[in-house]
């Protein structure tokens, strides 16, 4: 099974899964020492150990040499693990390069609705990723990498399968609208401000009512205080019948 796809593998987008990687890159991967020494006889379980050892993502570098990342991606396409296993790869928060590998495989092989549902939560993952390319090493972030998978046609030197637009999936496949963290924060802040405004207005109204009540009490009290005839007579020295 050195370079052949596992027996019984399902076609992806109408083709052999390995054919999702362009022939020239696929051939370079098969001829690389990493493929021959480290990828031979890998299974869905043992591949995890190799993915954990990854230090960067990328397609080809130098003189068109394939990276370990893209070599393991081709191995996944060759052995075609069950979907549940790939989801478990994705949920392992501790190993970011394993997550990046699973994200790219999911983008290439899963249904569009599943792609959005599984990858969009990773837009909240802001960890750094190293990228190796023909230009050398650069830095990116997990959320930027996932955004590229969802919006661009080529990532890590691989032409990605066409992805149906999100708006279309919302109308035809029942995909839930995407929630914006920024809008949610703004709405939450707005509701808090509105609540505080109502509370301040209520307190101000309460103070005004109390003030008016005290004033009324003083006025009514002043008009109702009885005067004794003796006090009035002695103060003004007049006689009152």
N, C-alpha and C positions, 0 to 999 in steps of 0.2 A: 504493500500500500504506500510505498515511498512518496509518490506524487499524485496518486489517484484519489478521487473523492470516495468517501466511505460508501460501501454498498447499501443501497436502499435510501440514500439521501434524496430529499425532495428538491425539485427544481425551484430556484429562486428567480422571480421575474422572468420565468420561462427559459432559464438556462442553468447549466451546471454552476453551483455556488462559487467555485473557484474562478469561474470566468468573469466574476464581478471585478476581479483585479486584472488590469490590462496585461496582455500576453507578455510584453517585454519586461514588465516588472515581475510578473509571475515567474518567468523563466530565470530572472536574476535571483529571485528568492530561492528557487529550487537548486540553483548552482552555488549558493552561498554556503560557507562553512557553518554558520549558525544553524541553518536549516538541517544540514546533514548531521551535525553533532548534537544539537539540542532539541530539535523539533521531531525527530524520528520517534514514532511510537507514542507520542504524547496522547493523553486522553483528556476528557473534560476536567478530571480531578487533578492530574499531574500538571496540566497547563497552568494551574493557579500558581504553583511554585515559580514557574518561569515569569509569569506576569508580575509577581511581587518583586522580582529582581529588576524590573525595568527602571531605567533612570531618566527616560525621556520618551516623547512621542515623535512621530514624523514618518515620512515616506522613504525617500532615498536621499543620500548625502554623498559628498565627495565625488568619486567617479561613478555615479549612479549605483552606489552600493545600497542595498535595502537595510533599513533599520530592524532591530529586533522587534519593535512594536508592529511593523507591518508584516513581519514574518509570522508572528503569533496570530495576527488577524487572518492571514491566509490559512493557518493551521485550523483556526476555528471554522472557517468556511469549508475546509476539507472534512472535518469530523462531524460538523453540524450538531452541536449539543442540543438538548431539549430546551425549549423556551424558559422553563422554570429555572434551569441552571444559569442561563444568561441573566435572568432577573436577579438571582442571588449574587452573581458577580457585581451587578450594578448597585446592590444594596450594601455591599461591603464598604463602609465609609473609611475604614482605616487605610486601605491601599488605593491611592488615587489613580495610579496608572492602570491597575486592574479595572477600575471603574471607567476610565477613559477608553480602554480596549473594548469593554462590553458595550459602551455607548456607541462606538463606531460600528460594531457588528450589528447592534440592534437597528441602527439607522439604515444599514445596507440590506437587511433581510426581513425585518418585521413589517407588518401592515402600517400604512400611514397613521391611522388613528392610534395604534399602539405606540408608534414612535413619539408622537406628541405627548401622550399620556405618561410615558416612561421617562422621556428626556427633559421635558420642561421643568420638573422639580429640581433638576440639577443646575438650573440657572441661578439657584441660590447658593451654589457651591463656589466659593471665591478663592480656592487654593491655587497656588502657582503650579504651572506645568512647564517643564523644559521641552523645547522643540529643537530637533536636529534636522537640518536641511542642507541643501547645497551651499547655502550662505553661511553655514555654521550653526552656532547655538543661539537661540533666542528664548525669551520668556513669554508665556501666555497664562491664562487663567482657565479654570475648569468651565466657568460660565461662558467665557468667550469661545472656547472650543466647542461646547454644546451648541451655542448660537450659530457657529459656522456649519455644524452638522445640519441644523434646521433651515438654514437660509442659503448656503452656498452650494455650487455644483461640484466643486473639487476640494477635497480635504486630504491632507497627507499624501498628495500626488495620486489620489484615487478618485476617479469620476464616480460620483454617487448616483444611485438610481433616482429617477424623478420622484419628487415628493409632492403629493397633492397639497394645494394651498389650504391653510387652516380654515379660512372663511368658507371654503367649499365643503370641508369636512363637517363644519358646524351645521350646515344646512342639509347635507345629504346623509351623514353618518351619525349625527347626534352627538358630536364631540362637544363637551362642555366648554363654554367660553373661557378664555384664559383670564385668570385674575392677575391684576397688576399689584405688586407689593407697594408701589409708590401711591397708586390711587387709594388702596386700602388704608394706608397710613394717613393720607390727606383726609379721607372721609372720617376716620377715627378721630383725628385732630379737630376737624370741623364740628363733629358731634359733641366733643368735649367742650369746645369754645361756646357752642350754642347752649349747652347745659349750664355752663358757668354764667353766661349772660342772663339766662332765665333766673338763676339763683340770685344774682346781684340785683336784678329788677325786683324780685320778690322781697328781698331784704330792704331795699330802698322804699318800696311801697309800704312795708310793715312799719318802718321808722316814721314815715310821713303820717300814717294813721295814728300811731301812738302820740306823735307831736300834736296833731289836731285834737286828739282826745284830751290831752293834758291842758291845752289852751281852753277848750270848752269847759273843762272842769273848773279852771280858775275863774272864768267869767261868770259862770252860773253860781259858783260859790260866793263870789264877791257880792252878787245881788241878793243873796239869800241870808247873809249874816244878820241876825237880829241885833238891834241897838237897845241898850237899857236906857230908860228915861233919865235915871240918876246920872249916868256917865255923860250923856249929851248935855244935861243941864249944868253939871259942874264944869264942863270943858268950855262952854260958851257963856256961862253965867247968865242963863236965861231961865225963866220959869215956864214950865210946860204944864198945862192943865191936865 
